[in-house]
Amino acid sequence: MKKLIKPYRQLFALALVALLGVALCALGAPLITLVALISLWQLSQFAMSKKCGVCFTGVLTPEQVKEFEGIVKEIGGGWATVKELPNLVKTQGERLTQYETQVRELTLSQDKLRKTVLDQKGSFTGVRWVEGIPFVTEDCAKYIGGMAVIRAANAGKIKGALADDMVERAAGFLGMEAKAAIAATDIPLPTNYAAQVVELVYTYGQARKLLTIYPLTATSVKLPRLKTGEPTFGFIAVSGSVPEKVPQTEWITFTPGKAGGIVRIPSEIDADSIVAVGQFVARYIAREMAKLEDNCVFIGDGTGTYNSINGVGAQATADSTKLQLTATNSSADKITLANMRGVRALVTGAVLKTSKYFAHPSFDTLFVSFNTSATVVPYQRMPDGSATFDGFPIIWVSTMPVYSTSATLNAYSIYFGDLSWWYFGERMGMSIETSRDVYFATDEIGIRALERFDIHLMGQSCTAALQLSAS
């Protein structure tokens, strides 16, 4: 290889110099650049050869000259391709712009489709709102109403000329033949329809919206919770050993309890009212479930009535994060502005940024009285019905104690903190089924709704309570 390259090394070098000049001309340099570049290279060769009076050395043999001519012809043949490079780059850029435009249009179309499919509340289960009233989908309402009709027919309570047509329509809603439906022992609500009822619970109540939903995989689940007084980090000396931090934990046992009830509806259901009955039952179940869950969170006292669940107030007493008014201050009108602000000092600083006040809507009367002048206006009401106190949002909870000037001993009137540190442990989903031969004496149909859940605080000192005096 060395023997082959050595005789032609100057030719290779000259070819590279010429190629560099051609490239510069392609980029817009004048033609004189090519001539000057080759000339300067030859002058450098002359200087290196130490010959006097000669500007260009004749170092090319006839064979080398022919080979050089062939190289130049090959370069000339590719020149047209080099000249087309700017146009090629421009064309690819235009295509890329077209692709970006198409992607943008597809994204916009996807957003429009999502907005069309979802209702104005952003529901993914199909729940829609009409003039502020939530409705499950027509299919869900048909299924719930059809369940009631089939059960009525099962008990022999569907009579009259339109009985057969009514049963046939209800069986069609349930996706089964009439005979099979009447002989069936259980007609449960499908999971996707039960999810719509659960979404209505979110609408009517506060618990599911404020707490962290945690699915329970067994009938008893233990989760760790950090205790107070956890070790803190600090600075470490150069080359010093890193101290070990061992936070103390305690186990919290979630034991979901079964809760729910039976909705009674008359057996005299008209064929045209099946959907309306389904909507009524769905909303009724949702309201009652929401009320039960909110009662556990906001007024639960740890007794069997609430499946041993400690609400925010009872837990504040257990964790010493309550502010109780002094003796004789046993009515809500005795709460002062200092009390409202003092309860904030009881929660950990980690939740202050996301904390809220919680009170019954009737406390609006008390909060307005704290606005004493144009410069001291802690209570602000917004046009959309929301309110703030010293900049902290107020969540109105209908299950909390109402505002009253009468004595209400030990009542937890105001809460403060972040309820997302509370876990709403839910076991499986909501179950909705029709009962068989229930309420025979009253000629009514029963639709049973059940759910299993448990509620516990999973963050120390994340909520506090303002409690009225004991005497």
Secondary structure, DSSP 8 states (H G I E B T S, - for coil): -HHHHGGGHHHHHHHHHHHHHHHHHHTT--THHHHHHHHHHHHHHHHHHT-SS-SS-----HHHHHHHHHHHHHHHHHHHHHHTHHHHHHHHHHHHHHHHHHHHHHHHHHHHHHHHHS-TT--SS--EEETTEEE--HHHHHHHHHHHHHHHHHTT---STTHHHHHHHHHHHHTS-HHHHHH-S--B--HHHHHHHHHHHHHH-SHHHHSEEEEESSSSEEEEEE-SS--------TT---------EEEEEE--EEEEEEEEEES---GGGHHHHHHHHHHHHHHHHHHHHHHHHHT-BSSGGGTT-B-HHHHHHHTT-EEE--TT--SGGG--HHHHHHGGGGS-GGGGGG-EEEE-GGGHHHHHHT--SSS---EEE-TTS-EEETTEEEEE-TTS----SS--TT-EEEEEE-GGGEEEEEEEEEEEEE-SSTTTTTTEEEEEEEEEEEEEE-STT-EEEEE----
